[in-house]
Amino acid sequence: MANFRVVVSDAKTGKAHQIEVSGTSANAFIGKTIGSEVDGSAVGLAGYVLKVTGGSDKSGFPMRATLPGSKRRKLLVTGGRGFRPAESGIRKRRTIRGNEIAGDIVQINAVVTEYGPSSIDSLLGGDSEETS
């Protein structure tokens, strides 16, 4: 079974909540790609809709939306996810994970697109860790 740490960002409050997901709830994320929408009940946010914006695998390699599949690949990149050049024109070969969520992914980043009737803080209680 896959275990994920889902980081849910809330644009209204500016907070991010880390939620541990395992078992059948984690299966809602398997096979989804960056940009896919997931029902919030998979992470305990009933009535919410979450959009997957990225993530990283067990070795820390970031996911990239333009790379199809779930495998790691070495790409020659000029910028974007996984590489920030110091000056214009620099290219580097970097290992980057594809845009599909698989069992090797450890962290999934998501943003709230549709809000439910109650607030995120009241649904998660005091069990969530807040990061800024």
Residue pairs with C-beta under 8 A, 6 or more apart in sequence:
1 22
1 23
1 26
2 22
2 26
2 27
2 29
2 30
2 103
2 105
3 20
3 21
3 22
3 26
3 106
4 20
4 21
4 22
4 26
4 29
4 105
4 106
4 107
4 108
5 18
5 19
5 20
5 21
5 106
5 107
5 108
6 18
6 19
6 20
6 21
6 29
6 43
6 50
6 107
6 108
6 110
7 16
7 17
7 18
7 19
7 107
7 108
7 109
7 110
7 131
8 16
8 17
8 18
8 19
8 43
8 45
8 50
8 110
8 111
8 112
8 120
9 15
9 16
9 53
9 109
9 110
9 111
9 112
10 16
10 17
10 112
10 120
11 111
11 112
12 112
12 115
13 120
14 132
15 120
15 130
15 132
16 130
16 131
16 132
17 120
17 124
17 128
17 129
17 130
18 128
18 129
18 131
19 43
19 44
19 124
19 128
21 29
21 42
21 43
25 42
25 43
26 42
28 38
28 39
28 42
29 38
29 42
29 52
29 101
29 108
30 101
30 102
30 103
31 100
31 101
32 38
32 52
32 100
32 101
33 52
33 65
33 99
33 100
33 101
34 52
34 53
34 54
34 63
34 64
34 65
34 99
35 51
35 52
35 53
35 65
35 99
36 51
36 52
37 49
37 50
37 51
37 52
37 113
38 49
38 50
38 51
38 52
38 110
39 48
39 49
39 50
40 46
40 47
40 48
40 49
40 50
40 112
40 116
41 47
41 48
43 50
44 123
44 124
45 112
45 116
45 120
45 123
45 124
46 116
46 123
47 115
47 116
47 117
47 118
48 112
48 114
48 115
48 116
48 120
49 112
49 113
49 114
50 110
50 111
50 112
50 113
51 110
51 111
51 112
51 113
52 101
52 108
52 109
52 110
53 109
53 110
53 111
54 62
54 63
54 65
54 81
54 108
54 109
55 62
55 63
55 97
55 101
55 105
55 106
55 107
55 108
55 109
56 62
56 63
56 97
56 105
56 106
56 107
57 63
57 72
57 97
57 104
57 105
57 106
58 104
58 105
58 106
61 72
61 82
61 95
61 96
61 97
62 81
62 82
62 96
62 97
63 81
63 96
63 97
63 98
63 99
63 101
63 105
64 75
64 80
64 81
64 82
64 96
64 97
64 98
64 99
65 81
65 99
66 80
66 99
67 73
67 75
67 96
67 97
67 98
67 99
68 98
68 99
68 100
69 98
69 99
69 100
70 97
70 98
70 100
70 101
70 102
70 104
70 105
71 97
71 98
72 95
72 96
72 97
72 98
73 95
73 96
73 98
74 93
74 94
74 95
74 96
75 93
75 94
75 96
76 91
76 92
76 93
77 83
77 91
77 92
77 93
77 94
77 96
78 85
78 89
78 90
78 91
79 85
81 96
82 94
82 95
82 96
83 92
83 94
85 91
85 92
97 104
97 105
101 108
112 120
116 123
120 128
121 128
